[in-house]
Amino acid sequence: MPDLNPLYLTPRIEPVARSVLDEGELLRQLVDGLGSPLNIVLPDLLEANVDAFRESYRDHRLRGRVYFAHKANRSAALLRRLAATEAGVDVASLAELQHALGAGFGPERIMATGPKNREFLWLAARTGVIVNADSLGELTDLAAMVAEHRLRRVRVMVRLSGFASQGVQVISRRSRFGVPAGDLGDVLDLLEKHREELEPVGVAYHLDTIGWPEKAIALEGCLAALEECRARGLEVRSVDIGGGFGVNYLADGAQWERYTSELAQAVLGRREPMTWNGHGYGLRNEGGTLRGVLGLYPSYRPVSGAGYLDQLLGAPAPALRRPLGSLLLDTMYELDIEPGRALLDQCGLVLARVLDVRDSLVRLDCNARDVSLEEHGVLMDPLVVSAGEPGPPGAFYLLGNLCLEADLITRRQVFLPVTPRPGDLLAFVNTAGYFMDFSATQALHQPIGRKVAVYRDGGAWRWCLDEQYWPVHPRAEES
Ligand SMILES: Cc1ncc(COP(=O)(O)O)c(C=O)c1O
């Protein structure tokens, strides 16, 4: 008996991604030939995402660079396509730096972030990329390396954390990254001491939160830090506000409202369970009272990506009470950003073959690590790509291919408008940012999904293995 009131979480799918999903025969052939799961990246969509951020820069009359946070996806195709735009890249490991150099980014468009080992620091210094230093120790090591190997002066930014709010107290999360903002004096002493080796260009923060009040405090704190740098004679020019602009995953905010309130009812035992073993996503029932915090990514986020940047720049600085964008404009500092997830909005999907459908259990040829929705707590329904007659609507649990109780693709019951059949594909859309390869492992010797780039050429969709993609496609007569 179909549920007459299904709790759909319909993903937001823009026309280009939709038209790829309409190519059912191509998608089936790809999975037949390359296996399940299969990761599809859509490099053509990147430029529009970069442009959306640029538009926000234009609206606020700001200069600076958009650096793609590479960690969000390992794809070569995406990186090579981005290299053909004006964007830069934020690399957080030695291998990411090598990848970026090989994809066509010159050192002036690369920023090395996060904690770095000596090899990473060395290649960054040797190639002359900007080093966004995570600690005082890193700056000291870098200066010593530059002196010892007689390298050119290295451009450095310093990541700060732990900004104090003035006036209204905003809780600032503890971070294990960056130098405490209160230790800026020590940073400046060090930079003065190593003038020959290090060229300070600015300060940075990255906050792992979507709450903009905390970010407004950090941005204002960075502007104050830049003034201190200038007072000490350092010619800094930019502030890097990291990533965390977010993505809107769902088409309909009302579905999200309904889903989350029904989940609360289910946790309280006032309706039938909506999750495997009554999982509450952080909520719990304590003697009939709802406790805990809903630990889910707010999948419906009408203000996200470039819109979020716009909102932050329009927000008043907590102490100076003027819009942060105007403060940046007045001081003529450049604004650098490092979006990962937001630049990959709509740029990829994961396909998985249905192995078995029994009662309400759908077993897939992929595991939870291949489509790591749960770790990030993002909820959205997969699409059924079927060649045959669709079955009736239903509610299902999606199980992975690992011999582990915990291997559920998602712990929630998923409502689908049709019953999938063995051999059908489920398409998890908008999964380029962190979902498709960030956590994938070869547990149980199950293969990691291959990656293909699907791109438009002469009015048709074409594909190639991710590593074969370059932004110059084979000429029509050659292919
Ligand atoms: C330093 C830094 N910059 C940028 C990002 C990208 O964040 P997002 O993908 O949320 O935009 C991260 C993510 O962890 C980060 O650590």
Ligand as a Chemical Component Dictionary entry (heavy atoms), coordinates in Angstrom:
data_LIG
# 
_chem_comp.id                   LIG 
_chem_comp.type                 NON-POLYMER 
_chem_comp.pdbx_formal_charge   0 
_chem_comp.three_letter_code    LIG 
# 
loop_
_chem_comp_atom.comp_id 
_chem_comp_atom.atom_id 
_chem_comp_atom.alt_atom_id 
_chem_comp_atom.type_symbol 
_chem_comp_atom.charge 
_chem_comp_atom.model_Cartn_x 
_chem_comp_atom.model_Cartn_y 
_chem_comp_atom.model_Cartn_z 
_chem_comp_atom.pdbx_ordinal 
LIG C1 C1 C 0 41.045 26.366 4.476 1  
LIG C2 C2 C 0 39.813 25.950 3.758 2  
LIG N1 N1 N 0 39.387 26.701 2.727 3  
LIG C3 C3 C 0 38.275 26.368 2.023 4  
LIG C4 C4 C 0 37.526 25.247 2.345 5  
LIG C5 C5 C 0 36.316 24.932 1.513 6  
LIG O1 O1 O 0 35.128 24.960 2.219 7  
LIG P1 P1 P 0 33.743 24.788 1.438 8  
LIG O2 O2 O 0 33.862 23.603 0.571 9  
LIG O3 O3 O 0 32.739 24.628 2.517 10 
LIG O4 O4 O 0 33.523 26.045 0.635 11 
LIG C6 C6 C 0 37.928 24.434 3.422 12 
LIG C7 C7 C 0 37.151 23.252 3.783 13 
LIG O5 O5 O 0 37.411 22.520 4.688 14 
LIG C8 C8 C 0 39.113 24.799 4.139 15 
LIG O6 O6 O 0 39.557 24.053 5.169 16 
# 
loop_
_chem_comp_bond.comp_id 
_chem_comp_bond.atom_id_1 
_chem_comp_bond.atom_id_2 
_chem_comp_bond.value_order 
_chem_comp_bond.pdbx_ordinal 
LIG C1 C2 SING 1  
LIG C2 N1 SING 2  
LIG C2 C8 DOUB 3  
LIG N1 C3 DOUB 4  
LIG C3 C4 SING 5  
LIG C4 C5 SING 6  
LIG C4 C6 DOUB 7  
LIG C5 O1 SING 8  
LIG O1 P1 SING 9  
LIG P1 O2 DOUB 10 
LIG P1 O3 SING 11 
LIG P1 O4 SING 12 
LIG C6 C7 SING 13 
LIG C6 C8 SING 14 
LIG C7 O5 DOUB 15 
LIG C8 O6 SING 16 
# 
